[in-house]
Every structure is written in structure tokens, then in C-alpha cells.
Amino acid sequence: MLKKTLLSLVALLTVGLAGVPPVPFTPYATAVKQIGQGKPVMLEVGAESCVNCKTMNRILAPIVAKHPQYRIYDIILTSPAVNILNPRPKVSIADKLKVRAIPAQIFYDASGKEVYRHTGILDAGQLNTIFKKLKF
């Protein structure tokens, strides 16, 4: 736990000082259309109030700036809408993606098959290894 906390702090300081703009949030409906379109896709799933999600965004920002052709999308979870006449909420993005904890990274190959899933923080080295393996 301490190692992850220190990793988060180091990533926050080093990437935050680089002055790279954050990865913009992408609506789920937009990002999901890119899956299975002949290129690998990474979904970074989180929440605006999540410190570790913000850290992941800062780790991804220089990668996205260096490789704009990569299909990396930052998806923000929102609470599902509740209709007063039907108190059961609509299916949330978290339910659709089967995400139970955040931040979560979901990787799809070029054909759209989910090939890797991770919960927590991945550092730039780990991400680059995954990107090479999936031929981003």
C-alpha cells in the first residue's frame, strides 16, 4: 500500500510538473464506437473525485501527447439516472463495463476483444509494455 501511495505521489509530482495538458474526458458512447475498428483501444475508467484516477490521467497525458494516434479514452463514471416513475436505475457505465473499482484500465485488441484489465495505477513503463504487446 505504501509503495502504491509513493508511486502515486511521484507520478503526480513528476508528470504534473511537465506541463502536459490532461487527457480529455470522452463520453462512453463515443469511445465504445472505436472498439473493434481495426486498432487497439484503451479505456481508462474513473471518477472526477478519485485521486488515483487523476494520477492515472497525469500518467497517460504525456503518452497521449507523444502518441496522438493511440486510441486512449478517459471515461468518467456518473451516477445512473433514476426515473421517478420507475425507481430502478438505468444500467450504469460501470455495469456495462463490469467495473467494480477505480481506476480501471480495459484494453481491447484491434478486433474488439478485451485482452487485459487492470484495477489501480499503472506506471508509464507498464503502460508502454502493454502498448507494445498490443501493437498500439
Solvent accessible surface area in square Angstrom, and as a share of the most:
residue,aa,sasa,rsa
1,M,189,0.84
2,L,127,0.63
3,K,167,0.71
4,K,119,0.50
5,T,73,0.43
6,L,93,0.46
7,L,57,0.28
8,S,16,0.10
9,L,89,0.44
10,V,85,0.49
11,A,10,0.08
12,L,56,0.28
13,L,96,0.48
14,T,84,0.49
15,V,28,0.16
16,G,42,0.41
17,L,150,0.75
18,A,67,0.52
19,G,67,0.65
20,V,46,0.26
21,P,99,0.62
22,P,96,0.60
23,V,7,0.04
24,P,100,0.63
25,F,107,0.45
26,T,23,0.13
27,P,90,0.57
28,Y,37,0.14
29,A,63,0.49
30,T,67,0.39
31,A,0,0.00
32,V,57,0.33
33,K,142,0.60
34,Q,54,0.24
35,I,32,0.16
36,G,32,0.30
37,Q,117,0.52
38,G,53,0.51
39,K,93,0.39
40,P,13,0.08
41,V,0,0.00
42,M,0,0.00
43,L,0,0.00
44,E,2,0.01
45,V,0,0.00
46,G,1,0.01
47,A,22,0.17
48,E,109,0.49
49,S,102,0.66
50,C,23,0.14
51,V,105,0.60
52,N,65,0.33
53,C,10,0.06
54,K,91,0.38
55,T,1,0.00
56,M,0,0.00
57,N,11,0.06
58,R,83,0.30
59,I,7,0.03
60,L,0,0.00
61,A,3,0.03
62,P,45,0.28
63,I,12,0.06
64,V,38,0.22
65,A,64,0.49
66,K,153,0.65
67,H,45,0.20
68,P,105,0.66
69,Q,102,0.46
70,Y,40,0.15
71,R,53,0.19
72,I,12,0.06
73,Y,37,0.14
74,D,6,0.03
75,I,1,0.00
76,I,30,0.15
77,L,37,0.18
78,T,95,0.55
79,S,100,0.65
80,P,51,0.32
81,A,61,0.47
82,V,97,0.56
83,N,81,0.42
84,I,165,0.84
85,L,161,0.80
86,N,70,0.36
87,P,103,0.65
88,R,186,0.68
89,P,74,0.46
90,K,144,0.61
91,V,98,0.56
92,S,16,0.10
93,I,37,0.19
94,A,22,0.17
95,D,71,0.37
96,K,111,0.47
97,L,11,0.05
98,K,145,0.62
99,V,7,0.04
100,R,182,0.66
101,A,52,0.40
102,I,58,0.29
103,P,2,0.01
104,A,2,0.02
105,Q,0,0.00
106,I,0,0.00
107,F,0,0.00
108,Y,21,0.08
109,D,37,0.19
110,A,41,0.32
111,S,91,0.59
112,G,22,0.22
113,K,135,0.57
114,E,69,0.31
115,V,61,0.35
116,Y,90,0.34
117,R,85,0.31
118,H,46,0.20
119,T,70,0.41
120,G,14,0.13
121,I,17,0.09
122,L,4,0.02
123,D,45,0.23
124,A,45,0.35
125,G,46,0.44
126,Q,86,0.38
127,L,0,0.00
128,N,57,0.29
129,T,80,0.47
130,I,24,0.12
131,F,4,0.02
132,K,163,0.69
133,K,156,0.66
134,L,32,0.16
135,K,172,0.73
136,F,42,0.17
